[in-house]
């Protein structure tokens, strides 16, 4: 997969617009650069307290317990890894300023990756975003420890860090939502973004329309499947009824033939009849009408004795009254 900034149509121009909107100034970048050393020194302690809270808050503990189980790791191992990653994340904010403060696509790509990761592991967004309030409290606490007599520096640093956190949260939320859309089948690369100062977040209406259209199509298909299922069920019931009717007719026919057979002399047929008992091809009992006999066979066997039944063949020419 390519860069998320490319997929989301983010570039130096539209990222600059984000920073301008928040008034992320050169003064902010300078104070963050000045505190880069402090950040490297304080980050491990800040990360430790950061997760001390999260590993004692019941809903996040439950999430981390499930995460550890999926990884096959202990809670201690999981927490150690999270603390290292969080310390590195905190330091990057200051080191980006130390490198010149571009905060461009390379920096934003890393933040987008964090957002995508948290969607992948299904961390509720409320816990991730909510943690920034704790983050700011901890940063303020450790700044006060390090610069107890420089309130002006602390104020500038807190303001600059707040803007940087807001910039990062934009990346997290964008990636979280875009990756969610992508996971349900939205082809983000096909979303039309024509202006260079726009990114995919400017096309939310188009994205929502795509999702809505897909859901409507799915609903229509579901209705059609339900209708077809009812029709098949009705056809099956109708077929079953027809089979039952045919079975009943066959039973009635068999009963009638049994009654006829019971009234016929075994050798000569019904009284006064010249029609023999058996028809040549089927050995069906002789019918009681000429037309019925003709339907069975044009030739009838007329035995004078049972043992001669196979040798004598007579025309079925009995009188109608005899049948």
C-alpha positions in Angstrom: 0.0 0.0 0.0 1.2 3.5 -0.8 1.4 6.5 1.4 -1.7 7.5 3.3 -1.1 11.1 2.6 -1.4 10.3 -1.2 -4.5 8.2 -0.7 -6.1 11.0 1.4 -4.9 13.7 -1.1 -2.9 15.5 1.6 0.0 17.7 0.5 2.1 20.5 1.7 -0.4 23.1 0.5 -3.5 21.8 2.3 -1.5 20.9 5.4 -0.2 24.4 5.6 -3.8 25.6 5.5 -4.6 23.4 8.5 -1.7 25.0 10.5 -2.7 28.5 9.4 -6.3 27.9 10.5 -5.0 26.9 14.0 -2.5 29.8 14.1 0.4 27.4 14.5 3.1 30.1 14.3 6.8 30.3 14.1 6.9 31.4 17.7 5.2 28.1 18.6 7.8 26.2 16.6 10.7 28.0 18.2 9.5 27.3 21.8 9.0 23.6 20.9 12.4 23.4 19.4 13.9 25.0 22.5 12.3 22.3 24.7 13.3 19.3 22.6 16.0 18.3 25.2 13.5 18.6 28.0 11.1 16.4 26.0 13.6 13.7 25.5 14.4 13.7 29.2 10.8 13.8 30.5 9.1 11.6 27.9 9.6 8.3 29.7 8.2 9.6 33.0 5.2 11.2 31.2 4.5 8.0 29.3 4.7 6.0 32.5 2.1 8.1 34.3 0.0 8.3 31.1 -0.5 4.5 31.1 -0.7 4.3 34.9 -4.0 6.0 34.6 -5.2 3.9 31.6 -4.2 0.6 33.2 -6.3 1.5 36.2 -9.4 2.8 34.4 -11.8 -0.2 34.0 -12.9 0.3 30.3 -9.4 0.8 29.0 -8.1 -2.0 31.2 -10.6 -4.3 29.6 -9.6 -3.2 26.1 -5.9 -3.7 26.9 -6.5 -7.1 28.4 -8.2 -8.3 25.2 -5.3 -6.7 23.2 -2.7 -8.6 25.2 -4.6 -11.9 24.8 -4.7 -11.4 21.0 -1.0 -10.7 20.9 -0.2 -13.6 23.3 1.6 -11.2 25.7 1.2 -10.4 29.3 -0.2 -7.1 30.5 3.2 -6.0 31.7 4.8 -6.7 28.3 2.0 -4.8 26.5 2.3 -1.8 28.8 6.1 -1.7 28.4 5.7 -1.6 24.6 3.0 1.1 24.8 5.1 3.3 27.0 8.0 3.2 24.6 5.8 4.1 21.7 4.1 6.9 23.6 7.4 8.4 24.7 8.7 8.3 21.1 5.5 10.0 19.9 5.8 12.8 22.5 9.5 13.5 21.6 8.7 13.6 17.8 6.6 16.7 18.3 9.6 18.7 19.7 12.2 17.1 17.4 10.1 18.1 14.3 10.4 21.7 15.5 14.1 21.2 16.2 14.5 20.1 12.5 13.0 23.3 11.2 9.3 22.8 12.0 7.9 21.8 8.6 5.2 19.6 10.0 4.5 18.5 6.4 3.6 15.3 4.7 6.4 13.2 6.3 5.4 14.2 9.8 1.7 13.8 9.1 2.2 10.4 7.5 3.4 9.1 10.8 0.4 10.5 12.6 -2.0 9.1 10.0 -0.4 5.7 10.6 -1.2 5.9 14.3 -4.8 6.7 13.5 -5.1 3.8 11.1 -3.5 1.5 13.6 -6.0 2.4 16.3 -8.9 1.7 13.9 -7.3 -1.6 13.1 -7.1 -2.6 16.7 -10.6 -1.3 17.3 -9.7 1.1 20.1 -12.8 3.3 20.8 -12.0 6.8 19.5 -13.4 8.3 22.7 -10.6 6.8 24.7 -7.8 7.9 22.3 -9.0 11.5 22.0 -9.9 11.7 25.7 -6.3 10.8 26.6 -5.1 14.2 25.2 -6.6 16.0 28.2 -4.4 13.8 30.5 -1.5 14.3 28.2 -1.7 18.1 28.6 -2.0 17.8 32.4 1.1 15.7 32.5 3.1 18.0 30.2 2.1 20.9 32.4 3.1 19.0 35.6 6.6 18.1 34.3 7.2 21.6 32.8 6.5 23.1 36.2 8.9 20.7 37.8 11.6 21.6 35.3 10.9 25.4 35.0 9.4 26.4 38.3 10.4 30.0 37.9 9.8 30.6 34.2 6.0 31.0 34.0 6.3 32.8 30.7 8.2 29.9 29.0 5.7 27.4 30.4 2.8 29.4 29.1 4.2 29.6 25.6 5.2 26.0 25.7 1.8 24.9 26.8 0.1 26.9 24.1 2.4 25.5 21.4 2.0 22.0 22.6 -1.8 22.4 22.6 -1.8 23.4 19.0 0.5 20.6 18.0 -1.8 18.1 19.8 -4.7 19.5 17.9 -2.8 19.1 14.6 -2.1 15.5 15.5 -5.7 14.8 16.5 -6.8 15.9 13.1 -4.5 13.2 11.5 -5.8 10.6 14.0 -9.5 11.3 13.3 -9.1 11.5 9.6 -7.2 8.2 9.3 -9.5 6.5 11.7 -12.6 7.5 9.7 -11.0 7.0 6.3 -9.7 3.6 7.2 -13.2 2.6 8.5 -14.8 3.7 5.3 -12.2 1.7 3.4 -12.7 -1.4 5.5 -16.4 -1.5 4.5 -15.6 -1.3 0.8 -15.4 2.4 -0.1 -12.8 2.9 -2.9 -11.2 6.0 -1.5 -8.9 6.3 -4.5 -12.0 6.8 -6.7 -13.3 9.8 -4.7 -13.0 12.9 -6.8 -10.9 15.7 -5.2 -10.1 18.3 -7.9 -8.6 21.2 -6.0 -5.0 21.0 -4.7 -5.9 22.8 -1.5 -8.5 20.2 -0.7 -8.0 16.7 0.7 -10.3 13.8 1.2 -11.9 15.4 4.3 -13.4 18.0 1.9 -15.2 15.2 0.1 -17.2 13.8 3.0 -20.5 14.5 1.3 -19.4 12.4 -1.7 -18.1 9.6 0.6 -21.3 9.5 2.6 -23.3 9.4 -0.6 -21.3 6.4 -1.8 -21.9 4.6 1.5 -25.6 5.5 1.5 -26.0 4.3 -2.1 -24.4 1.0 -1.3 -26.6 0.5 1.7 -29.8 1.4 -0.3 -28.7 -1.1 -3.0 -28.1 -3.7 -0.3 -31.5 -3.1 1.2 -33.2 -3.4 -2.2 -31.4 -6.6 -2.9 -32.5 -7.9 0.5 -36.2 -7.1 -0.3 -35.8 -8.8 -3.7 -34.3 -11.9 -2.1 -37.1 -12.0 0.4 -39.7 -11.7 -2.3 -38.1 -14.5 -4.4 -38.0 -16.7 -1.3 -41.7 -16.3 -0.7 -42.4 -17.1 -4.3 -40.3 -20.2 -4.1 -42.0 -21.3 -0.9 -45.5 -20.8 -2.5 -44.4 -22.8 -5.6 -43.1 -25.6 -3.4 -46.5 -25.7 -1.5 -48.4 -25.8 -4.8 -46.2 -28.6 -6.1 -46.7 -30.5 -2.9 -50.5 -30.1 -3.2 -50.4 -31.4 -6.8 -48.4 -34.5 -5.8 -50.9 -35.2 -3.0 -53.8 -34.9 -5.4 -52.2 -37.2 -7.9 -51.5 -39.7 -5.1 -55.2 -39.6 -4.1 -56.3 -40.1 -7.7 -54.0 -43.1 -8.0 -55.4 -44.6 -4.8 -59.0 -44.1 -6.0 -58.1 -45.8 -9.4 -56.5 -48.7 -7.6 -59.6 -49.1 -5.4 -61.9 -49.1 -8.4 -59.8 -51.7 -10.2 -59.9 -53.8 -7.1 -63.7 -53.6 -7.0 -64.0 -54.5 -10.7 -61.6 -57.4 -10.2 -63.7 -58.7 -7.4 -66.8 -59.0 -9.6 -65.2 -60.7 -12.6 -65.1 -64.5 -13.0 -61.4 -65.6 -13.1 -61.8 -67.3 -16.4 -64.6 -65.8 -18.5 -65.0 -62.2 -17.3 -68.2 -60.6 -16.1 -71.5 -62.5 -16.5 -72.9 -62.3 -20.1 -69.5 -60.9 -21.4 -67.6 -62.2 -24.3 -64.7 -60.1 -23.4 -61.9 -62.1 -21.8 -60.4 -61.1 -18.4 -56.9 -60.1 -19.6 -55.6 -57.8 -22.2 -52.7 -59.0 -24.2 -50.0 -56.4 -23.5 -50.8 -55.4 -19.9 -52.8 -58.2 -18.3 -55.1 -55.5 -17.0 -58.6 -56.6 -15.8 -61.2 -56.2 -18.5 -63.0 -52.9 -18.3 -66.8 -52.6 -18.1 -67.2 -50.7 -21.3 -66.1 -51.2 -24.9 -64.2 -47.9 -25.0 -62.3 -48.7 -21.8 -61.3 -52.1 -23.1 -60.2 -50.6 -26.3 -58.0 -48.1 -24.4 -56.2 -51.0 -22.7 -55.5 -53.1 -25.8 -57.0 -54.0 -29.3 -56.5 -57.7 -28.6 -57.7 -59.6 -25.6 -56.7 -63.0 -24.2 -59.6 -65.3 -23.7 -58.5 -68.4 -21.9 -60.8 -71.3 -21.4 -58.4 -72.4 -18.7 -55.8 -70.5 -16.8 -53.0 -72.6 -18.3 -54.0 -71.6 -21.8 -54.0 -67.9 -21.1 -50.8 -67.2 -23.0 -51.8 -69.1 -26.2 -55.2 -67.8 -27.2 -55.7 -64.2 -28.5 -59.2 -62.9 -29.4 -60.3 -59.6 -30.8 -61.9 -57.5 -28.1 -65.3 -57.3 -29.8 -67.7 -57.8 -27.0 -71.0 -56.0 -27.0 -71.2 -52.7 -25.3 -74.0 -53.9 -23.1 -71.8 -56.8 -22.0 -69.2 -54.4 -20.6 
